[in-house]
């Protein structure tokens, strides 16, 4: 089966990249970072955004797009505000066991125009209202990871049964079923 990869071309905001790292861990995807980056990879905000999942992230750094391309054969999908098709039109199964690369540009400038021109048929835009230019980068990555994972797994995002409980040290099994609502503060009660 195809492996899903997220590619960030010149990411600038460490919190976005940290959130994407967390999503990659959750969807078992590899993250590819194409330099230059707008932050150091060990930066405190990056680790904070990735929370305690930072140690599980599978990522690789590249000098530029040509370096990335030379090392990563597969099917490329570019997410850009210049895309003329919705990602809902993508059939990820057509990758036929090739690796799938979801490629996102820098927050301020996107993906270089010469790259987009070379891959015009593979450019997509997540549809929004006309009130905004685009969604937040980490939101776009999460949407695309879900869309690709759901399709490749025949509508089942998890190949395994999801954990039915939180970490037992936190709240424990069947917490909601057993909570005494009379003891809750106003933030945890329905108004």
C-alpha positions, -999 to +999 in steps of 0.1 A: +000+000+000+011+036-006+029+054+022+016+090+029+041+117+032+038+154+041+062+179+025+067+214+038+084+237+013+101+265+032+079+264+063+082+296+083+061+292+115+074+267+140+039+262+157+024+252+123+052+227+117+049+214+152+012+208+148+019+191+115+045+169+132+018+158+157-006+150+128+020+130+110+026+109+141-012+104+144-016+093+108+017+074+105+031+097+079+066+109+072+074+146+072+098+161+047+111+197+053+126+216+024+150+244+035+153+272+042+132+269+073+120+300+092+131+284+125+156+259+140+143+224+140+150+220+177+133+253+185+113+254+218+080+264+201+084+235+176+087+209+203+059+226+223+035+224+193+044+188+187+038+182+224+051+149+237+050+134+202+083+150+190+103+119+197+081+098+175+081+120+144+098+106+113+112+135+094+140+144+069+156+177+059+165+187+023+186+215+009+161+224-018+132+209-039+157+192-064+173+174-035+139+163-022+128+152-057+159+132-064+154+111-032+116+107-032+100+090-062+062+088-061+030+107-067+031+144-059+000+164-049+005+202-045-019+221-022-019+257-033-043+286-036-036+284-074-050+249-077-082+247-098-094+213-085-107+202-051-087+175-033-119+156-030-114+147-067-082+128-060-082+091-061-052+082-039-056+046-048-044+054-083-009+058-069-007+020-071+016+015-041+038+045-050+045+068-021+021+097-019+035+132-012+012+160+000+032+191-007+025+225+010+042+258+006+055+285+029+028+303+049+036+337+033+046+328-003+035+293-010+053+270-034+077+285-060+059+293-093+083+273-115+076+242-094+038+247-097+041+253-134+058+220-139+030+202-120-001+221-131-022+189-133-013+180-098-023+213-081-053+213-058-070+239-035-091+231-005-124+250-012-133+278+012-156+308+011-145+339-008-139+356+026-104+341+030-074+334+008-066+301+024-068+280+055-040+277+081-012+254+069-015+229+098-053+227+092-047+220+055-022+192+063-046+176+088-075+177+063-053+161+036-039+135+059-074+124+069-087+124+033-058+103+020-058+079+050-095+074+048-094+066+011-064+043+013-079+024+042-114+020+026-130+045+050-113+032+081-086+057+092-072+034+118-059+000+108-062-011+144-089-006+170-084+029+185-077+029+222-109+029+241-095+047+271-072+076+278-040+070+297-051+054+329-031+079+350-051+107+336-088+100+340-092+063+335-115+039+318-152+049+314-145+084+329-175+101+313-199+072+322-188+074+358-182+111+364-203+127+393-216+158+375-227+174+407-191+180+416-181+197+384-172+233+380-192+255+356-167+250+327-175+213+327-213+215+329-237+221+301-253+256+305 
